[in-house]
Amino acid sequence: MKLALLLLLTVVPGVAGVAVFGYYALQDWDALQLDYSEFKRVVQSSADLSTLFKAEAAQNIHRVNLFADGVWALLSAILGAIGIHGMYVDSKR
């Protein structure tokens, strides 16, 4: 009974969270690469300050989103690892 409860409450949500948040982190990574290349292009050109600020804000949005997705993926991995550890310890009794 304890093993099934640990599996349902920690391992499954942990693995699902890593998969979901990892997927969105990869999408944000691709978007960040595109916006950062645009930011570099704007910096190297003789663009005005307003355009530079807009390009920087666009790439910073993806940086924050990528950070948040990465944190959630890591927290999900910790949850899953706690569940797997608990299952291991319980099976040794």
VODREN-240616 format. One record per atom (N, C-alpha, C, O): atom name; residue number from 1; residue in three letters; x, y, z. Coordinates in nm, 4 decimals, always signed. Layout:
<pts>
CA,NUM,ala,X,Y,Z
...
</pts>
This chain:
<pts>
N,1,met,+0.0821,-0.1200,+0.0000
CA,1,met,+0.0000,+0.0000,+0.0000
C,1,met,+0.0863,+0.1261,+0.0000
O,1,met,+0.0584,+0.2208,-0.0736
N,2,lys,+0.1915,+0.1271,+0.0831
CA,2,lys,+0.2786,+0.2442,+0.0895
C,2,lys,+0.3490,+0.2682,-0.0445
O,2,lys,+0.3652,+0.3821,-0.0881
N,3,leu,+0.3903,+0.1582,-0.1085
CA,3,leu,+0.4616,+0.1729,-0.2367
C,3,leu,+0.3723,+0.2334,-0.3430
O,3,leu,+0.4159,+0.3189,-0.4201
N,4,ala,+0.2475,+0.1894,-0.3473
CA,4,ala,+0.1540,+0.2441,-0.4463
C,4,ala,+0.1265,+0.3916,-0.4179
O,4,ala,+0.1160,+0.4724,-0.5101
N,5,leu,+0.1151,+0.4256,-0.2909
CA,5,leu,+0.0903,+0.5649,-0.2541
C,5,leu,+0.2096,+0.6535,-0.2909
O,5,leu,+0.1916,+0.7635,-0.3432
N,6,leu,+0.3307,+0.6057,-0.2638
CA,6,leu,+0.4503,+0.6812,-0.3021
C,6,leu,+0.4598,+0.6965,-0.4530
O,6,leu,+0.4967,+0.8026,-0.5035
N,7,leu,+0.4264,+0.5900,-0.5244
CA,7,leu,+0.4325,+0.5945,-0.6698
C,7,leu,+0.3348,+0.6972,-0.7255
O,7,leu,+0.3700,+0.7754,-0.8138
N,8,leu,+0.2129,+0.6969,-0.6742
CA,8,leu,+0.1100,+0.7869,-0.7262
C,8,leu,+0.1278,+0.9322,-0.6830
O,8,leu,+0.0913,+1.0235,-0.7570
N,9,leu,+0.1830,+0.9541,-0.5650
CA,9,leu,+0.1911,+1.0911,-0.5133
C,9,leu,+0.3247,+1.1608,-0.5382
O,9,leu,+0.3323,+1.2836,-0.5324
N,10,thr,+0.4295,+1.0843,-0.5655
CA,10,thr,+0.5596,+1.1497,-0.5847
C,10,thr,+0.6268,+1.1137,-0.7159
O,10,thr,+0.6703,+1.2026,-0.7891
N,11,val,+0.6359,+0.9867,-0.7466
CA,11,val,+0.7134,+0.9466,-0.8640
C,11,val,+0.6437,+0.9879,-0.9933
O,11,val,+0.7054,+1.0495,-1.0803
N,12,val,+0.5160,+0.9545,-1.0061
CA,12,val,+0.4441,+0.9868,-1.1299
C,12,val,+0.4367,+1.1390,-1.1530
O,12,val,+0.4683,+1.1841,-1.2632
N,13,pro,+0.3960,+1.2199,-1.0533
CA,13,pro,+0.3962,+1.3646,-1.0768
C,13,pro,+0.5367,+1.4206,-1.1024
O,13,pro,+0.5528,+1.5151,-1.1796
N,14,gly,+0.6374,+1.3626,-1.0382
CA,14,gly,+0.7740,+1.4097,-1.0592
C,14,gly,+0.8208,+1.3864,-1.2016
O,14,gly,+0.8757,+1.4760,-1.2656
N,15,val,+0.7986,+1.2657,-1.2504
CA,15,val,+0.8397,+1.2333,-1.3879
C,15,val,+0.7570,+1.3128,-1.4885
O,15,val,+0.8105,+1.3621,-1.5879
N,16,ala,+0.6278,+1.3254,-1.4634
CA,16,ala,+0.5429,+1.4037,-1.5533
C,16,ala,+0.5856,+1.5504,-1.5543
O,16,ala,+0.5877,+1.6138,-1.6599
N,17,gly,+0.6192,+1.6038,-1.4387
CA,17,gly,+0.6640,+1.7429,-1.4321
C,17,gly,+0.7936,+1.7657,-1.5067
O,17,gly,+0.8088,+1.8667,-1.5753
N,18,val,+0.8878,+1.6726,-1.4940
CA,18,val,+1.0141,+1.6850,-1.5668
C,18,val,+0.9873,+1.6846,-1.7170
O,18,val,+1.0463,+1.7630,-1.7914
N,19,ala,+0.8983,+1.5963,-1.7612
CA,19,ala,+0.8676,+1.5877,-1.9043
C,19,ala,+0.8002,+1.7150,-1.9549
O,19,ala,+0.8395,+1.7697,-2.0579
N,20,val,+0.7001,+1.7614,-1.8835
CA,20,val,+0.6245,+1.8790,-1.9285
C,20,val,+0.7105,+2.0055,-1.9221
O,20,val,+0.7202,+2.0793,-2.0201
N,21,phe,+0.7721,+2.0299,-1.8074
CA,21,phe,+0.8504,+2.1525,-1.7931
C,21,phe,+0.9767,+2.1481,-1.8774
O,21,phe,+1.0223,+2.2516,-1.9259
N,22,gly,+1.0339,+2.0296,-1.8956
CA,22,gly,+1.1492,+2.0166,-1.9846
C,22,gly,+1.1128,+2.0481,-2.1283
O,22,gly,+1.1901,+2.1117,-2.1999
N,23,tyr,+0.9950,+2.0038,-2.1708
CA,23,tyr,+0.9478,+2.0334,-2.3068
C,23,tyr,+0.9344,+2.1840,-2.3276
O,23,tyr,+0.9804,+2.2377,-2.4283
N,24,tyr,+0.8713,+2.2518,-2.2323
CA,24,tyr,+0.8545,+2.3960,-2.2461
C,24,tyr,+0.9868,+2.4709,-2.2312
O,24,tyr,+1.0048,+2.5769,-2.2912
N,25,ala,+1.0786,+2.4175,-2.1528
CA,25,ala,+1.2107,+2.4796,-2.1420
C,25,ala,+1.2837,+2.4728,-2.2764
O,25,ala,+1.3503,+2.5683,-2.3162
N,26,leu,+1.2711,+2.3615,-2.3450
CA,26,leu,+1.3340,+2.3503,-2.4769
C,26,leu,+1.2702,+2.4458,-2.5777
O,26,leu,+1.3395,+2.5013,-2.6630
N,27,gln,+1.1392,+2.4650,-2.5684
CA,27,gln,+1.0746,+2.5625,-2.6571
C,27,gln,+1.1226,+2.7041,-2.6271
O,27,gln,+1.1493,+2.7816,-2.7189
N,28,asp,+1.1337,+2.7376,-2.4994
CA,28,asp,+1.1839,+2.8703,-2.4628
C,28,asp,+1.3299,+2.8868,-2.5017
O,28,asp,+1.3719,+2.9974,-2.5354
N,29,trp,+1.4079,+2.7804,-2.4978
CA,29,trp,+1.5478,+2.7872,-2.5392
C,29,trp,+1.5572,+2.8240,-2.6878
O,29,trp,+1.6385,+2.9083,-2.7258
N,30,asp,+1.4747,+2.7613,-2.7712
CA,30,asp,+1.4744,+2.7940,-2.9143
C,30,asp,+1.4328,+2.9390,-2.9375
O,30,asp,+1.4928,+3.0092,-3.0189
N,31,ala,+1.3296,+2.9835,-2.8653
CA,31,ala,+1.2845,+3.1218,-2.8792
C,31,ala,+1.3915,+3.2198,-2.8307
O,31,ala,+1.4095,+3.3266,-2.8892
N,32,leu,+1.4625,+3.1831,-2.7234
CA,32,leu,+1.5699,+3.2685,-2.6730
C,32,leu,+1.6817,+3.2812,-2.7756
O,32,leu,+1.7353,+3.3902,-2.7956
N,33,gln,+1.7169,+3.1719,-2.8399
CA,33,gln,+1.8227,+3.1768,-2.9408
C,33,gln,+1.7849,+3.2699,-3.0559
O,33,gln,+1.8687,+3.3452,-3.1056
N,34,leu,+1.6590,+3.2645,-3.0977
CA,34,leu,+1.6137,+3.3532,-3.2062
C,34,leu,+1.6164,+3.4994,-3.1632
O,34,leu,+1.6667,+3.5853,-3.2357
N,35,asp,+1.5625,+3.5271,-3.0455
CA,35,asp,+1.5589,+3.6660,-2.9993
C,35,asp,+1.6980,+3.7188,-2.9655
O,35,asp,+1.7247,+3.8377,-2.9829
N,36,tyr,+1.7861,+3.6326,-2.9177
CA,36,tyr,+1.9219,+3.6786,-2.8878
C,36,tyr,+1.9986,+3.7100,-3.0161
O,36,tyr,+2.0760,+3.8056,-3.0205
N,37,ser,+1.9774,+3.6300,-3.1200
CA,37,ser,+2.0436,+3.6619,-3.2472
C,37,ser,+1.9903,+3.7924,-3.3040
O,37,ser,+2.0656,+3.8688,-3.3644
N,38,glu,+1.8623,+3.8187,-3.2856
CA,38,glu,+1.8060,+3.9482,-3.3287
C,38,glu,+1.8642,+4.0620,-3.2446
O,38,glu,+1.8938,+4.1693,-3.2970
N,39,phe,+1.8805,+4.0384,-3.1142
CA,39,phe,+1.9400,+4.1393,-3.0268
C,39,phe,+2.0836,+4.1700,-3.0695
O,39,phe,+2.1234,+4.2864,-3.0733
N,40,lys,+2.1611,+4.0669,-3.1014
CA,40,lys,+2.2989,+4.0888,-3.1475
C,40,lys,+2.3010,+4.1668,-3.2784
O,40,lys,+2.3869,+4.2525,-3.2991
N,41,arg,+2.2052,+4.1362,-3.3671
CA,41,arg,+2.1990,+4.2087,-3.4945
C,41,arg,+2.1683,+4.3565,-3.4712
O,41,arg,+2.2266,+4.4433,-3.5360
N,42,val,+2.0768,+4.3848,-3.3787
CA,42,val,+2.0399,+4.5237,-3.3487
C,42,val,+2.1575,+4.5967,-3.2847
O,42,val,+2.1817,+4.7134,-3.3158
N,43,val,+2.2312,+4.5297,-3.1957
CA,43,val,+2.3457,+4.5919,-3.1300
C,43,val,+2.4538,+4.6273,-3.2318
O,43,val,+2.5145,+4.7342,-3.2238
N,44,gln,+2.4777,+4.5384,-3.3266
CA,44,gln,+2.5836,+4.5612,-3.4248
C,44,gln,+2.5440,+4.6629,-3.5313
O,44,gln,+2.6305,+4.7242,-3.5938
N,45,ser,+2.4147,+4.6809,-3.5522
CA,45,ser,+2.3712,+4.7808,-3.6504
C,45,ser,+2.3655,+4.9171,-3.5822
O,45,ser,+2.3827,+4.9282,-3.4608
N,46,ser,+2.3421,+5.0158,-3.6588
CA,46,ser,+2.3333,+5.1519,-3.6029
C,46,ser,+2.1873,+5.1824,-3.5699
O,46,ser,+2.1307,+5.2795,-3.6202
N,47,ala,+2.1267,+5.0995,-3.4856
CA,47,ala,+1.9861,+5.1172,-3.4488
C,47,ala,+1.9727,+5.2212,-3.3381
O,47,ala,+2.0671,+5.2489,-3.2640
N,48,asp,+1.8529,+5.2778,-3.3291
CA,48,asp,+1.8309,+5.3758,-3.2224
C,48,asp,+1.8086,+5.3042,-3.0894
O,48,asp,+1.7927,+5.1822,-3.0843
N,49,leu,+1.8079,+5.3819,-2.9840
CA,49,leu,+1.8010,+5.3276,-2.8494
C,49,leu,+1.6683,+5.2571,-2.8214
O,49,leu,+1.6654,+5.1577,-2.7487
N,50,ser,+1.5606,+5.3064,-2.8772
CA,50,ser,+1.4295,+5.2459,-2.8568
C,50,ser,+1.4263,+5.1035,-2.9132
O,50,ser,+1.3734,+5.0125,-2.8493
N,51,thr,+1.4817,+5.0847,-3.0306
CA,51,thr,+1.4868,+4.9510,-3.0910
C,51,thr,+1.5748,+4.8582,-3.0088
O,51,thr,+1.5434,+4.7402,-2.9929
N,52,leu,+1.6838,+4.9106,-2.9573
CA,52,leu,+1.7733,+4.8309,-2.8740
C,52,leu,+1.7037,+4.7850,-2.7461
O,52,leu,+1.7176,+4.6694,-2.7060
N,53,phe,+1.6298,+4.8739,-2.6825
CA,53,phe,+1.5570,+4.8385,-2.5609
C,53,phe,+1.4507,+4.7322,-2.5886
O,53,phe,+1.4327,+4.6401,-2.5089
N,54,lys,+1.3807,+4.7447,-2.7010
CA,54,lys,+1.2778,+4.6463,-2.7358
C,54,lys,+1.3390,+4.5100,-2.7632
O,54,lys,+1.2835,+4.4082,-2.7217
N,55,ala,+1.4507,+4.5063,-2.8312
CA,55,ala,+1.5170,+4.3788,-2.8604
C,55,ala,+1.5697,+4.3153,-2.7322
O,55,ala,+1.5628,+4.1936,-2.7149
N,56,glu,+1.6222,+4.3983,-2.6427
CA,56,glu,+1.6714,+4.3441,-2.5157
C,56,glu,+1.5569,+4.2899,-2.4314
O,56,glu,+1.5697,+4.1836,-2.3705
N,57,ala,+1.4454,+4.3616,-2.4273
CA,57,ala,+1.3299,+4.3153,-2.3495
C,57,ala,+1.2758,+4.1836,-2.4042
O,57,ala,+1.2362,+4.0957,-2.3276
N,58,ala,+1.2740,+4.1702,-2.5357
CA,58,ala,+1.2232,+4.0472,-2.5969
C,58,ala,+1.3089,+3.9263,-2.5577
O,58,ala,+1.2555,+3.8200,-2.5261
N,59,gln,+1.4408,+3.9423,-2.5598
CA,59,gln,+1.5242,+3.8279,-2.5226
C,59,gln,+1.5255,+3.8044,-2.3724
O,59,gln,+1.5425,+3.6908,-2.3281
N,60,asn,+1.5079,+3.9100,-2.2931
CA,60,asn,+1.5019,+3.8917,-2.1475
C,60,asn,+1.3749,+3.8186,-2.1037
O,60,asn,+1.3765,+3.7459,-2.0044
N,61,ile,+1.2651,+3.8374,-2.1770
CA,61,ile,+1.1417,+3.7651,-2.1472
C,61,ile,+1.1664,+3.6150,-2.1569
O,61,ile,+1.1231,+3.5390,-2.0703
N,62,his,+1.2353,+3.5726,-2.2609
CA,62,his,+1.2613,+3.4302,-2.2785
C,62,his,+1.3631,+3.3788,-2.1776
O,62,his,+1.3586,+3.2619,-2.1391
N,63,arg,+1.4548,+3.4648,-2.1345
CA,63,arg,+1.5494,+3.4228,-2.0309
C,63,arg,+1.4768,+3.3911,-1.8997
O,63,arg,+1.5060,+3.2908,-1.8346
N,64,val,+1.3832,+3.4764,-1.8622
CA,64,val,+1.3080,+3.4549,-1.7385
C,64,val,+1.2206,+3.3301,-1.7508
O,64,val,+1.2132,+3.2503,-1.6573
N,65,asn,+1.1544,+3.3130,-1.8655
CA,65,asn,+1.0709,+3.1946,-1.8852
C,65,asn,+1.1538,+3.0669,-1.8817
O,65,asn,+1.1114,+2.9670,-1.8237
N,66,leu,+1.2705,+3.0696,-1.9426
CA,66,leu,+1.3575,+2.9522,-1.9427
C,66,leu,+1.4050,+2.9202,-1.8013
O,66,leu,+1.4109,+2.8035,-1.7625
N,67,phe,+1.4384,+3.0221,-1.7253
CA,67,phe,+1.4789,+3.0010,-1.5860
C,67,phe,+1.3657,+2.9373,-1.5055
O,67,phe,+1.3882,+2.8420,-1.4309
N,68,ala,+1.2441,+2.9900,-1.5209
CA,68,ala,+1.1305,+2.9367,-1.4456
C,68,ala,+1.1018,+2.7921,-1.4851
O,68,ala,+1.0784,+2.7079,-1.3984
N,69,asp,+1.1034,+2.7627,-1.6141
CA,69,asp,+1.0805,+2.6249,-1.6580
C,69,asp,+1.1884,+2.5311,-1.6063
O,69,asp,+1.1589,+2.4180,-1.5678
N,70,gly,+1.3115,+2.5765,-1.6050
CA,70,gly,+1.4206,+2.4945,-1.5533
C,70,gly,+1.4064,+2.4675,-1.4052
O,70,gly,+1.4325,+2.3562,-1.3595
N,71,val,+1.3652,+2.5682,-1.3293
CA,71,val,+1.3457,+2.5499,-1.1850
C,71,val,+1.2338,+2.4498,-1.1594
O,71,val,+1.2480,+2.3620,-1.0743
N,72,trp,+1.1229,+2.4616,-1.2318
CA,72,trp,+1.0127,+2.3671,-1.2122
C,72,trp,+1.0527,+2.2256,-1.2518
O,72,trp,+1.0123,+2.1293,-1.1866
N,73,ala,+1.1319,+2.2122,-1.3585
CA,73,ala,+1.1787,+2.0789,-1.3987
C,73,ala,+1.2684,+2.0185,-1.2897
O,73,ala,+1.2573,+1.8999,-1.2584
N,74,leu,+1.3563,+2.0999,-1.2327
CA,74,leu,+1.4428,+2.0497,-1.1256
C,74,leu,+1.3643,+2.0140,-0.9993
O,74,leu,+1.3934,+1.9134,-0.9347
N,75,leu,+1.2660,+2.0953,-0.9642
CA,75,leu,+1.1826,+2.0640,-0.8482
C,75,leu,+1.1032,+1.9353,-0.8710
O,75,leu,+1.0853,+1.8561,-0.7785
N,76,ser,+1.0565,+1.9148,-0.9920
CA,76,ser,+0.9860,+1.7909,-1.0241
C,76,ser,+1.0799,+1.6711,-1.0148
O,76,ser,+1.0407,+1.5646,-0.9672
N,77,ala,+1.2030,+1.6886,-1.0601
CA,77,ala,+1.3009,+1.5803,-1.0505
C,77,ala,+1.3305,+1.5472,-0.9044
O,77,ala,+1.3461,+1.4302,-0.8693
N,78,ile,+1.3384,+1.6482,-0.8201
CA,78,ile,+1.3609,+1.6243,-0.6770
C,78,ile,+1.2430,+1.5486,-0.6170
O,78,ile,+1.2623,+1.4560,-0.5381
N,79,leu,+1.1213,+1.5873,-0.6537
CA,79,leu,+1.0022,+1.5169,-0.6047
C,79,leu,+1.0048,+1.3709,-0.6471
O,79,leu,+0.9788,+1.2823,-0.5657
N,80,gly,+1.0357,+1.3450,-0.7728
CA,80,gly,+1.0442,+1.2071,-0.8202
C,80,gly,+1.1539,+1.1290,-0.7506
O,80,gly,+1.1351,+1.0119,-0.7174
N,81,ala,+1.2683,+1.1924,-0.7280
CA,81,ala,+1.3795,+1.1254,-0.6604
C,81,ala,+1.3448,+1.0923,-0.5157
O,81,ala,+1.3830,+0.9865,-0.4657
N,82,ile,+1.2739,+1.1803,-0.4488
CA,82,ile,+1.2299,+1.1522,-0.3116
C,82,ile,+1.1373,+1.0315,-0.3104
O,82,ile,+1.1477,+0.9458,-0.2227
N,83,gly,+1.0474,+1.0246,-0.4069
CA,83,gly,+0.9566,+0.9109,-0.4148
C,83,gly,+1.0295,+0.7805,-0.4426
O,83,gly,+0.9997,+0.6784,-0.3807
N,84,ile,+1.1244,+0.7828,-0.5350
CA,84,ile,+1.2014,+0.6623,-0.5667
C,84,ile,+1.2836,+0.6183,-0.4458
O,84,ile,+1.2930,+0.4992,-0.4163
N,85,his,+1.3426,+0.7142,-0.3769
CA,85,his,+1.4194,+0.6822,-0.2562
C,85,his,+1.3290,+0.6217,-0.1494
O,85,his,+1.3659,+0.5242,-0.0839
N,86,gly,+1.2113,+0.6795,-0.1323
CA,86,gly,+1.1176,+0.6268,-0.0336
C,86,gly,+1.0722,+0.4861,-0.0686
O,86,gly,+1.0546,+0.4031,+0.0206
N,87,met,+1.0529,+0.4581,-0.1962
CA,87,met,+1.0146,+0.3232,-0.2375
C,87,met,+1.1279,+0.2247,-0.2097
O,87,met,+1.1041,+0.1121,-0.1661
N,88,tyr,+1.2498,+0.2675,-0.2351
CA,88,tyr,+1.3663,+0.1810,-0.2113
C,88,tyr,+1.3809,+0.1495,-0.0629
O,88,tyr,+1.4015,+0.0344,-0.0244
N,89,val,+1.3699,+0.2528,+0.0195
CA,89,val,+1.3865,+0.2346,+0.1641
C,89,val,+1.2741,+0.1453,+0.2178
O,89,val,+1.2990,+0.0584,+0.3014
N,90,asp,+1.1521,+0.1659,+0.1708
CA,90,asp,+1.0393,+0.0870,+0.2185
C,90,asp,+1.0508,-0.0592,+0.1746
O,90,asp,+1.0087,-0.1492,+0.2471
N,91,ser,+1.1068,-0.0825,+0.0577
CA,91,ser,+1.1194,-0.2211,+0.0105
C,91,ser,+1.2290,-0.2970,+0.0845
O,91,ser,+1.2284,-0.4201,+0.0831
N,92,lys,+1.3223,-0.2286,+0.1486
CA,92,lys,+1.4303,-0.2937,+0.2233
C,92,lys,+1.3868,-0.3371,+0.3625
O,92,lys,+1.4605,-0.4087,+0.4302
N,93,arg,+1.2695,-0.2956,+0.4062
CA,93,arg,+1.2228,-0.3302,+0.5427
C,93,arg,+1.1680,-0.4680,+0.5473
O,93,arg,+1.1245,-0.5137,+0.6530
</pts>
